[in-house]
């Protein structure tokens, strides 16, 4: 188990990154800069003081109210900060201070931002998908990460496979079935997880989207925020991909097809 001090330091770093993630979630869908101007109250537009911008803590001390106008501060802000803190701390706790922990923390941070933005706006910004793909390829050179050739293959497979799925869906339903952001996102996921992880992500994302949001979509006519469910699938693929593949291969080996290939007793 990792040193608790290292886990705590990773969690604090994650909380700070979560604060920046809130800026990305608020500004990226509108195409605004995430660097300037400084953070402002969404109600009165007053610049937020540094002491009122401490992750989670300031929200609690201010009782979810703006110091200037008293407007409500959404629970989304501390929730995202806390989720990112738990992500970074949890990765170090599980994998130690390693390349695997760094890769997982970066991937999950990107997935959090994508999931929230796509659920709210049906948009996946290129800065997250394409920028994340570049990050995944860069991290693949670290020991313990997805190897560079696997990362490149995963990015190409994720992009190409979802492109084909979207094309088939458009032919079947006579309307666009997937957005370009979903396709670019899968290039990012493949860059982090490799070909097998990309395939598993698409399968799990499609399954979760159909079961969870499919009935809502049929009732309301709203499209499925597929990126949100792909993010869920990618998270599961990262954490449990190897056991899932081992289970699948063992099941296939013991199934009817395997029985046909066995020599008679």
Secondary structure by P-SEA (a helix, b strand, c coil): cccaaaaaaaaaaaaaaaaaaaaaaacccccccccccccccccccccccccccccaaaaaaaccccccccccccaaaaaaaaaaaaaaaaaaaaccccaaaaaaaaaaaaaaaaaaaaacccccccccaaaaaaaaaaaccccccccaaaaaaaaaaaaaaaaaaaaaaaaacccccccaaaaaaaaaaaacccaaaaaaaaaaaaaaaaaacaaaaaacccccaaaaaaaaaaaaaaacaaaaaaaaaaaaaacaaaaaacccc
